Amino acid sequence: MNGNTTLQASDDFDEAPVWSPEDFALAVHRVDLQTTAMKKQKINITLDPDVLAWFKQQARGRGYQTLINAALRQAMQKSTIEETLRRVIREELHSA
């Protein structure tokens, strides 16, 4: 445990402290002392058969879900960039 814990240490070395839900919420998952990325969340999604077939074909049957995730992330980031550019252009046109 690190020095940031709010848990009371036990004098009995065989007994671990009790963790509260708040303690778990503050916990950081580490592997070899490196913080790991957020874990992906499992969901159910309904896709058109041709869309699913296209992603599976692109991935050659393996890793198609990773491709779908990357495509969604790219669309998310593109939307943000487009919105920012439009706002900046509007501001520049109004100030001119």
C-alpha positions as CSV (number, residue, x, y, z in Angstrom):
1,M,0.0,0.0,0.0
2,N,1.2,3.6,-0.6
3,G,1.1,6.5,1.9
4,N,-2.1,7.8,0.4
5,T,-4.3,5.2,1.9
6,T,-7.1,6.0,4.3
7,L,-7.3,2.5,5.7
8,Q,-6.3,1.6,9.2
9,A,-3.4,-0.8,9.3
10,S,-3.8,-3.8,11.5
11,D,-1.3,-4.8,14.1
12,D,-2.0,-8.4,13.1
13,F,0.1,-9.0,9.9
14,D,-2.2,-11.9,8.9
15,E,-5.2,-9.6,8.7
16,A,-5.7,-7.2,5.7
17,P,-7.5,-3.9,6.2
18,V,-11.1,-3.7,5.1
19,W,-11.6,-1.9,1.8
20,S,-14.7,0.3,1.4
21,P,-16.3,1.1,-2.0
22,E,-14.6,4.5,-1.8
23,D,-11.2,2.9,-1.5
24,F,-11.9,0.8,-4.5
25,A,-13.0,3.8,-6.5
26,L,-9.6,5.5,-5.8
27,A,-7.6,2.4,-6.6
28,V,-5.3,2.4,-9.6
29,H,-4.6,-0.9,-11.5
30,R,-0.9,-1.3,-12.0
31,V,1.2,-3.9,-13.8
32,D,5.0,-3.8,-13.1
33,L,4.4,-0.4,-11.3
34,Q,3.0,1.1,-14.5
35,T,-0.6,2.4,-14.5
36,T,-2.6,0.4,-17.0
37,A,-5.1,1.9,-19.4
38,M,-8.8,1.9,-18.6
39,K,-10.4,-1.4,-19.3
40,K,-12.9,-1.5,-22.1
41,Q,-16.5,-1.8,-21.2
42,K,-18.5,-4.7,-22.6
43,I,-21.8,-3.8,-24.3
44,N,-24.3,-5.3,-26.7
45,I,-24.7,-3.5,-30.0
46,T,-26.8,-4.2,-33.1
47,L,-25.1,-3.6,-36.4
48,D,-26.3,-4.1,-40.0
49,P,-24.9,-7.4,-41.4
50,D,-23.0,-5.7,-44.2
51,V,-21.3,-3.3,-41.7
52,L,-20.2,-6.2,-39.5
53,A,-19.1,-8.3,-42.5
54,W,-17.0,-5.3,-43.8
55,F,-15.2,-5.0,-40.4
56,K,-14.6,-8.7,-40.2
57,Q,-13.3,-8.8,-43.8
58,Q,-10.9,-5.9,-43.0
59,A,-9.6,-7.7,-39.9
60,R,-9.6,-11.1,-41.7
61,G,-11.9,-12.5,-39.0
62,R,-9.7,-11.5,-36.0
63,G,-9.8,-8.3,-34.1
64,Y,-12.8,-6.8,-35.9
65,Q,-14.1,-5.3,-32.6
66,T,-10.8,-3.4,-32.2
67,L,-11.3,-2.0,-35.7
68,I,-14.9,-0.9,-34.8
69,N,-13.6,0.7,-31.6
70,A,-10.9,2.6,-33.6
71,A,-13.4,3.7,-36.2
72,L,-15.7,5.1,-33.5
73,R,-12.8,6.8,-31.8
74,Q,-11.7,8.4,-35.1
75,A,-15.3,9.6,-35.7
76,M,-15.4,11.0,-32.1
77,Q,-12.2,12.9,-32.5
78,K,-13.0,14.2,-36.0
79,S,-16.3,15.6,-34.7
80,T,-14.4,17.4,-32.0
81,I,-11.8,18.8,-34.4
82,E,-14.5,19.9,-36.9
83,E,-16.5,21.6,-34.1
84,T,-13.4,23.5,-32.9
85,L,-12.4,24.6,-36.4
86,R,-15.9,25.8,-37.1
87,R,-16.0,27.8,-33.9
88,V,-12.6,29.4,-34.5
89,I,-13.6,30.3,-38.1
90,R,-16.9,31.9,-37.0
91,E,-15.0,33.9,-34.3
92,E,-12.5,35.1,-36.8
93,L,-15.2,36.1,-39.3
94,H,-17.1,38.0,-36.7
95,S,-14.1,39.9,-35.4
96,A,-12.9,40.9,-38.9
